[in-house]
Amino acid sequence: MTQAPEPLHRALGLNDEELEQIVAVLNREPNPLELALYGVMWSEHCSYKSSRIHLRRLPSDGAHVLVGPGENAGVIDAGDGIAVAIRIESHNHPSAIEPYQGAATGVGGILRDVFTMGARPLALMDPLFFGELDDARQRWLVEGVVAGISGYGNSVGVPTVGGELTFDECYASNPLVNVLCCGALPRERLVLGVASGVGNLAVLLGSSTGRDGIGGVSVLASAGFSGEDGAESLDDAKRPSVQVGDPYEEKRLIEACLELLDRGLVLGIQDLGGAGLICATCETAARGGVGMDVDITAVPLREAGMQPYEIMTSESQERMLAIIKPQNWDDVARLCAKWEVRASIVGHVVEPSIDAHGNAVGMLRVRRGFDGEILGEVPARSLADEAPLYDRPRLRPSSLDAMRLDEPTSEELRGLANEQLLELLIDPAWVYRQYDSQLFLNTVVGPGRDASLLRLAGPGLPASNRGIALSTDSNPRWCALDPRVGTALSVAESIANLACVGASPKALVNCLNFGNPEHPEVMWQLSESIDGMAEACRAFEVPVVGGNVSLYNESGGNDIDPTPVVGLLGVVDSLLAPPPGWNWTSGDAVMLVGVRHAGGANPFPLAGTRWATQRGRRGGTIAPFEPRALKETFAFVAREISVICAGAPSDVTAVHDVGSGGLATALAEMASETGLGAQVLELESHAELFAEFPGRFVMTTNDVEGFIARAARAGVAVEMVGTVGGTALAIGSSIDLDVTQLSARRRHALADALHTAL
């Protein structure tokens, strides 16, 4: 018996209830092209239909916030007439299929999000998550993703200044490739993606449109269009879901767009990201409350025979949509020709229609010729803003209580601490050596440190001595045990990293990587994580100015661990000298700064630590989130380091956050970096070697009394725990390792695991 073909709307990712909603919006049955438009715009990727109800709980207001969530990038006022734009995105699924192009086009997309706001991109960061490196496929993925990021970022001329590198078995089938971009602009150049002014033109800038990227939002891959529907069958040609990038086209596009903005030739501008031309046209029209007519015959194509749905939904890279006045067209065309950027008029801004109730409705019309046949006609706002909103079922995982009772202990540490510390040391230098982190010569602190730090300078910016700091952080090990508290602690960890370069946090962006939202346990994790982020951001007074949600990160029914990534932007008011970093010197006193014990029942929790995970111990209870002491400690450390950045004398010689791997790892990293050892007193417990909870710093000073006095005035706990010197790192009776051994292990670990040369 022949099986009946799947209904078209289901093949496009729409369910029966969503089809009914579309019929109600249009007051008629949609044609196949219109269904395709709703399929991409109402997809999870574009509409956030499973997460919007929860994202609303995040705080986004702040006196310095110029643009919050909902635009291409968040923007803050950094002072001195300079605004800073920041955005983070994911390209997880494409990178799993084709790691080089998946990662490269992720970089291209995030760059366009930032320069769409009028900002020149200044820096990239890349939080990356893979399975364990004993698997050949994981090594192929790592090398391909890193090559894609470096190949695109280096070629387009934007430095990659930091990120994260996490290996865990839960990402074996679902690598995560998140990319953050930060840029700066004169405040007066800020522009939004809004279409306005009836009669104005929509101009497509950049690359021609091809079939690469169709299905990138996973709604067209199984569609069976017939020729009479205006689209050919896809059965005979499986289209690639991964776009192909051209960084040199992107570089020309950046320069052309920024000059168009500087010359006042553009009223609004929008990146063609997920869902391509339909996304850019409907979103700009919806924001402006106007209609737009789009002529598909005016779109430059790189392939013959492309059908209307392909032209409208292609995710071909390096394309922008600009709204301009008709009288400026000649100037726009000449400027684009100078930069060798293609420019084509593909749309007109039109009057909104009046519906049966007398309401103005901006219609998006897809036409064959501006005065020709209308192929599809839908309200722009219904595509951009009126996707279904789902409050999906949430269920606390039934296994969680048992997991939390399985508390790892430090008994197996006795006599083995040397070997276990060496196992934790891994320097990501092999990765960041593939990147040019010094483009623009603004990078003061580059990859491999607690946070990255850049001078706030660039072409067209007002003169300033300010600096900006960037940090990305996540801890899926914590979040698997308690997504609410784990996410709050991840925010705290990121702020701690900023403090190490003297920066105060000004804005947060997030990339929420979770499993299948149709699994109630995943929705519970997502909801809890958002609440934890909201609690932390309110406690630290940090607004969330944008973000991204990546769902359906699963394979074979197995969801990844909840992986919320936070990106923090901080500002240093005066950057005249570099912060001290990890560069302790012989004779310095080693100070442990911050509350030494975690709150709760366990002063040194090993649950959710790298140490425990490497031993297969994935249970236990993590530290609670107690922000009051954290705020005081972060402020003290940031103030101590900002004094050095301002060029003033200081007795502080080094600083390092106690983060992943715990206190022993932080000390070992400082020793291996400088070639100098340290003698550290006996710790309170073996567990203190590798316990993980935020709010602790290793700082060194050559004036112990003065340092302790300043900490006391700030209400911050400090203890002298050792002295720098010698050729070995000795921590009580637990650790005794030669510095050369530490350095060699840390330097070679990643390259050895990848089976590649340094």
Secondary structure, 3 states (H helix, E strand, C coil): CCCCCCCHHHHCCCCHHHHHHHHHHHCCCCCHHHHHHHHHHCCHHHHCCCCHHHHCCCCCCCCCEEECCCCCCEEEEEECCEEEEEEEEECHHHHHHCHHHHHHHHHHHHHHHHHCCCCEEEEEEEEEEECCCCCHHHHHHHHHHHHHHHHHHHHHCCCEEEEEEEECHHHCCCCEEEEEEEEEEEHHHCCCCCCCCCCCEEEEEECCECCCCCCCCCCCCCCCCCHHHCCCCCCCCCCCCCCCCCHHHHHHHHHHHHHHHHCCCCCEEEECCCCHHHHHHHHHHHHHCCEEEEEHHHCCECCCCCCHHHHHHCCCCCEEEEEECHHHHHHHHHHHHHCCCCEEEEEEEECCEECCCCCEECEEEEEECCCCEEEEEEEHHHHHCCCCCCCCCCCCCCCHHHHHHCCCCCHHHCCCHHHHHHHHCCCCHHHHCCCCCCHHHCEEECCCCCCEEEECCCCCCCCCCCEEEEEEECCHHHHHHCHHHHHHHHHHHHHHHHHCCCCEEEEEEEEEECCCCCCHHHHHHHHHHHHHHHHHHHHHCCCEEEEEEECCCEECCEECCCEEEEEEEEEECCCCCCCCCCCCCCCCEEEEECCCCCCCCCCCCCCCCHHHHHCCCCCCCCCCCCHHHHHHHHHHHHHHHHHHHCCCCCCEEEEEECCCCHHHHHHHHHHHHHCCCEEECCCCCHHHHCCCCCCCEEEEECCHHHHHHHHHHHCCCEEEEEEECCCEEEECCCEEEEHHHHHHHHHHHHHHHHCCCC
